[in-house]
């Protein structure tokens, strides 16, 4: 089973709202990722968690706040977003992070389509 | 720095073979990936190849890797309308989980 699930599938929010995106995997993976994707563009990495600790933050604005409460769950808390933050938010997981000459395959979820009004 | 390039569009007839090309710059890449994205969906892992391999075949998919020229290709045999999607190649940048994606090739399959 290589399934990563994401909820909700669609989200519409105003600029003053607070909402959260949720990602879950039960593959025993210890690395989890958040990506942002605009239409017909490649995904852009936002955050990487390794063993529940934040490993990479790609200079993402603080209105996006990630959280990894346990090895299966990854959340993205949203607050005071801007219309340009509207995008598809993808979660991915891999067994672990790359190290030395080892790289791990990332499996993606179906995404949350976010619209900020 | 690292960079991955793909042509943006490819149009083929149903039943023909499709070949999607990709070039990359990081010679230390160990894994190279092909992902498929249908409209409104997430990225589906199609296949991947280790950098010490030249070719990998998986049913209708054939991946060729020319490490000297840093060129990767994905061949889809007997292309079907269900293969219409955007195809991303990606290299694993060897620093803690980062994937470097190409811009994606939009494959259009005409009946």
Interface residues (C-beta under 8 A of the other chain):
Chain A: X2 X4 X6 X31 X33 X40 X41 X42 X43 X45 X48 X50 X55 X56 X90 X92 X94 X97 X98 X99 X100 X101 X102 X103 X104 X105 X106 X107 X108 X109 X110 X111 X113
Chain B: X30 X31 X33 X35 X40 X41 X42 X43 X44 X45 X48 X86 X88 X92 X93 X94 X95 X96 X97 X98 X99 X101 X102 X103 X104 X106
